[in-house]
Amino acid sequence: MQKSEFTAEEELMIQREFEALLDDYAHTPHRQKVELITHAFNFAHKAHYGVRRLSGEPYIMHPLAVARICVKEIGLGSTSICSALLHDVVEDTDYTVEDISGLFGDKIAQIVAGLTKISGGVFGSQASEQAENFRKLLLTISDDIRVVLIKIADRLHNMRTLGAQPKDKQYKIAGETQYIYAPLAHRLGLFPIKTELEDLSFKYEHPETWQEIHDKLEAIKNSKLEDYEVFAKPIRERLESMGYTFTMRCRIKSVYSIWKKMMSKQCAFEDVYDLMAVRIIFTPHETMSEKDQCWMIYSAITEIYRPHPERIRDWISTPKANGYEALHVTVMGKNGEWVEVQIRTDRMHEIAEHGYAAHWKYKTGEQDESELDKWLQEIKDILAHPDKDAMEFLGTFKLNLFAQEVFVFTPKGEIKTLPMGATALDFAFLLHSDLGEHCIGAKVNHTLVPLSYQLKGGDQIEILTSNSQHPLPEWLDIVTTAKAKKSLNQYFQREERKYIKHGERLVEDAIAMDKELAANHDAVLQRLMNYYHITQPTELYAHVGQGAIRLDNIREIVVPKRGWLSYIPFLGKKDEGLQVKGDGLQVTGLGKKYFLSQCCHPIPGDEVLGYLDENNKMHIHKIDCPEANLLKTSYGKRIYSATWNTHRVQSFVETVEIKGIDKFGVLIHMLQTITTDFHINMRSINISSDNGIFKGTMELYVYDRSELNDLLKALRKIDNIKEVKRYEKDF
């Protein structure tokens, strides 16, 4: 951070921003504590005086912006505003938490202390190893949820000003935002913030793609708004005749959500049909329930427009786990396009916009426990038994940020919530870890199903158990929830410790029985590990304890025929991917030797980054590779920006998936396009046909992304070829 005196213009700018904060606060229903907020601002301004951000603006503008997000976009009150204004004081100045407590009270000091614990990662000098930081962030849930809400506001402002950062920092910060902060905002019900965080992350990770979609969206926005006015007019007239006070708004999809739809559907921008959604927010009559009135408005709309029978979402009868309530229906407009209509009351809308802050405001009593409260409790349970590995914890937590849920029933009729795709085994662990560990199957709607059965909304499920049943390693491939995975991992860790202890005893006994071996104990142990390609003694003990390795012939393994002096340890080498030398890629601040990662197969033209591992080897990943996202989140200091200098230096093997109608000549036409028109060599082809549909894969040698994309476009134009896409590994 830079430091210099502020100009008169800058002081005026700071004062105007503070007045804007007070104005935002004045328009809230909170009890006005302007004097306390003014005291916090003056204290923070003095503490940060002369300090500037990388952009050159006064640093105090950042706490002011975070405080404005807290009050205006999350709906928090004076305690949170003061904490936001003071959130960097302890971290960046000589003031202590005790100083804050003496001046502003214990509650504000507690929140500032919580924020200080998890600071230093974003714009500080320690922008690295974030997994442990996320654990600290979530530990604050048990103290005060406002710490997490203010941290999300802090991240949002940092993303809005990310352009001042160098490219490698942009990758790192955008990566962890996409991986953790956006899903966390979604889980806490902060939908507008979640959408903006996703969009900004995408903008910095894929600037050219973001700009291309943004420009196309701007070009059609006016026509979409005209379509909206035509669509909304008859609905508006009908609701007015019903005597409702309401607002109607048009919501255009974000650039990121459009891109996601293009990727999932493998379609062009022009083929994304649901770019527009309509939101109706109404004040309900006191004489009827909110639920009945939402369905009355639904009925009125579907009398005007024809509904899509499979696109009705009732989040009123059973709200989402993050507290979201609304009734969604997709209808056919007069121009033949499908339009989603979201129906909400004022109360539902405030919860949808302000998330947990509004959810807490509308709680009716101590026993009024929502799915969000249950989720927070589950996070606390995970934190109570943390993994030794912070990265494993991060993955476990990520599983808890699911966006869609299914609602199922116990045999007694209790409703339970699980993520979409959860299995019968997940349900068993949800009820109790003992049920999960001894589960042999389940009855769903009175019909016997296997452990891997995927639950559907409305299923009634009964778990069947046996004392002789114990978890199997393949169960980890069946379960999808964090609770089930954590319970299974804890079970396997307990069992592994038993195997290690038993195996160590067997190994030591086997060595001790032979005097020559006992005299060379350490060398014998090393020779055993080398023989079985094992690097750690505990791994050897575990295999022996499980019976996978037997020690009957230990002497034959460890005593070489020419004596001990000829013993040379064997070091197994792991395939680290394709090593490349040359001028094809430039990695910021490093030489020209690197490895192209096997998980995502980057080729020239792909947007890539570099990751320097603990052995000082550089690995190149595609920016949107899931493994790279985890590395950006957890090892920010080791992330480097990388750009391709020249193409067509060497060819790369890429896998292409293809599908179509099995007609005579289609395969010949496809091969001619690849080999004759594009002069591309093939390494392998695997095509099969079933009931008139063919599908398969081809491995092709291509120079870069541009050549591959041109080929894919040409193949899509061939009659009877319905789908062609680059293979992406399923993580």
LINMO-V625867 format. One record per residue. OMEGA is omega as a letter, one per 40 degrees, with the letter a starting at -180 (* if undefined). Layout:
BEGIN
[[OMEGA] [OMEGA]]
END
This chain:
BEGIN
[[i] [i] [i] [a] [i] [i] [i] [i] [i] [i] [i] [i] [i] [a] [i] [i] [i] [i] [i] [i] [i] [i] [i] [a] [a] [a] [i] [i] [a] [i] [a] [i] [a] [a] [i] [a] [i] [i] [i] [i] [a] [i] [a] [a] [i] [a] [a] [a] [i] [a] [a] [i] [i] [i] [a] [a] [i] [a] [a] [i] [i] [i] [i] [a] [i] [i] [i] [i] [a] [a] [a] [a] [i] [i] [a] [a] [a] [a] [i] [i] [i] [i] [i] [i] [a] [a] [i] [a] [a] [a] [a] [a] [a] [a] [a] [i] [i] [i] [i] [a] [a] [a] [a] [i] [a] [a] [i] [i] [i] [i] [i] [i] [i] [i] [i] [i] [a] [a] [i] [a] [a] [a] [i] [a] [a] [a] [a] [i] [a] [a] [i] [i] [i] [i] [i] [i] [a] [i] [a] [i] [a] [i] [a] [a] [a] [i] [a] [a] [i] [i] [i] [i] [i] [i] [a] [i] [i] [i] [i] [a] [a] [a] [a] [a] [i] [a] [a] [i] [i] [i] [a] [a] [i] [a] [a] [i] [i] [a] [a] [a] [i] [i] [i] [i] [i] [a] [i] [i] [a] [a] [i] [i] [i] [a] [a] [i] [i] [a] [i] [i] [i] [a] [a] [i] [a] [a] [a] [i] [i] [a] [a] [i] [i] [a] [i] [i] [i] [a] [a] [a] [a] [a] [i] [i] [i] [i] [a] [a] [i] [a] [a] [a] [a] [i] [i] [a] [a] [a] [i] [i] [i] [i] [a] [i] [a] [i] [i] [a] [i] [i] [i] [i] [i] [i] [a] [a] [i] [i] [i] [i] [i] [a] [a] [a] [a] [a] [i] [i] [a] [a] [i] [a] [a] [i] [a] [i] [a] [a] [i] [i] [a] [i] [a] [i] [a] [a] [a] [i] [i] [a] [a] [a] [i] [i] [i] [i] [i] [a] [i] [a] [a] [i] [i] [a] [a] [a] [i] [a] [a] [a] [i] [a] [a] [i] [i] [i] [i] [a] [i] [a] [i] [i] [a] [i] [i] [i] [a] [i] [i] [a] [i] [i] [a] [a] [i] [i] [i] [i] [i] [i] [i] [a] [a] [i] [i] [a] [i] [a] [a] [i] [i] [a] [a] [i] [a] [a] [i] [i] [a] [a] [a] [i] [a] [a] [a] [a] [a] [a] [a] [i] [i] [i] [a] [i] [i] [i] [i] [i] [i] [i] [i] [a] [a] [i] [a] [i] [i] [a] [a] [i] [i] [i] [a] [i] [i] [i] [a] [i] [a] [a] [a] [a] [a] [a] [i] [a] [a] [a] [i] [i] [i] [i] [i] [i] [i] [a] [i] [i] [i] [a] [i] [a] [i] [i] [i] [a] [i] [i] [i] [a] [i] [a] [i] [i] [a] [a] [a] [a] [i] [a] [a] [i] [i] [a] [i] [i] [a] [i] [i] [i] [a] [a] [i] [a] [i] [i] [i] [i] [i] [a] [i] [a] [i] [a] [i] [a] [a] [a] [i] [a] [i] [a] [a] [i] [i] [i] [a] [a] [a] [a] [a] [a] [a] [a] [a] [i] [i] [i] [i] [i] [a] [i] [i] [a] [a] [i] [i] [a] [a] [a] [i] [a] [i] [i] [i] [a] [a] [i] [a] [i] [a] [a] [a] [a] [a] [i] [a] [a] [i] [a] [a] [i] [i] [a] [i] [a] [i] [a] [i] [a] [a] [i] [a] [a] [a] [i] [a] [i] [i] [a] [a] [i] [i] [a] [i] [a] [i] [i] [i] [a] [a] [a] [a] [a] [i] [a] [a] [a] [i] [a] [a] [i] [a] [a] [a] [a] [i] [a] [i] [i] [i] [i] [a] [i] [a] [i] [a] [i] [a] [i] [i] [a] [a] [a] [i] [i] [a] [i] [a] [i] [a] [i] [a] [i] [i] [a] [a] [a] [a] [i] [i] [i] [i] [a] [i] [i] [a] [i] [i] [i] [i] [a] [a] [i] [i] [i] [a] [i] [a] [i] [i] [a] [a] [i] [a] [i] [i] [i] [i] [i] [i] [a] [a] [a] [a] [a] [a] [a] [a] [i] [a] [i] [i] [i] [a] [i] [i] [i] [i] [a] [a] [i] [i] [i] [i] [i] [a] [a] [i] [i] [a] [i] [a] [i] [a] [a] [i] [i] [a] [a] [i] [i] [a] [a] [a] [a] [a] [i] [a] [i] [a] [i] [i] [i] [a] [a] [i] [a] [i] [i] [i] [i] [i] [i] [i] [a] [i] [i] [a] [i] [a] [a] [a] [a] [a] [i] [i] [a] [i] [i] [a] [i] [a] [a] [a] [a] [a] [i] [i] [i] [a] [a] [i] [i] [i] [a] [i] [a] [i] [a] [*]]
END
